[in-house]
């Protein structure tokens, strides 16, 4: 549904997007992740037709973004990070106006207007001026605008920004429901939401795609494992003792009022490390109430990948 080939975008000498290629299949929800300034928002603006690429080719639903711009825009619902709204209009009035601009009319317009107001939880504010709404409600109005024409492709840049936990849960379920019938490219800094929503994740760093896989596979690629132990006793002595276990490569201690938490990063044999900690607890009369291995998550994988990219970039600069 979305096909990007050798996309490049330069601003003078600065290369914001550096020869990237990727696809989003029909019905797929893809997370698009990157640190601030990595190039993800620029890429999404190019895909939606708001910016022009310096080089490369993009097709959406078979139409070229540059040559067939109007056809592409008819098929894309784009939610920018900062939603532009007419704050002097009322919510329902604004959404009706936006629906008319997108070619809806009559019964279909009334039907879609009612559906998006309900889906985005706007019934209680539909007669209020947009300018008097909170940031979270304004974000939901922007999302309703994106949904109203029921396009084939959604490009959503930080759709959950400014939302409270209840609103995030509602929008999460809404976006998950778009998969299957629509293709979605979704950017967010809330990585737990990306992990629960997306079929696949793209990570962009300094304008280049550095990872592409499912959230579970990215997390599974982490080489080391992590063990959590909660122990009551001489904290420094416990720390030094666990640190000397062969497979432990790093340990962090979080002090509590009574119990201290020890977070151990170790090599692959985490079951052996757990067994060794258990034996040490008995030998040294430590009181222990928790000992378990912890699974890596998408956030851990993202930090690891981007940090490795930053280290590699620093090494390249030192060699010049």
Secondary structure, DSSP 8 states (H G I E B T S, - for coil): -EEEEEEEEEETTEEEEEEEEEEE-TT-EEEEE--TTSSHHHHHHHHTTSS--SEEEEEETTEETTTTHHHHHHHEEEE-SS----TTSBHHHHHHHHHHHTT--HHHHHHHHHHHHHHTT-GGGTTSBGGGS-HHHHHHHHHHHHHTT--SEEEEESTTTT--HHHHHHHHHHHHHHBTTBEEEEE-S-HHHHHHH-SEEEEEETTEEEEEE-HHHHHHT-SSEEEEEEEES-HHHHHHHHHTSTTEEEEEEE--SS-EEEEEEE-S-HHHHHHHHHHHHHHTT-EEEEEEEE---HHHHHHHHHHHHHHHHHHHHHH-
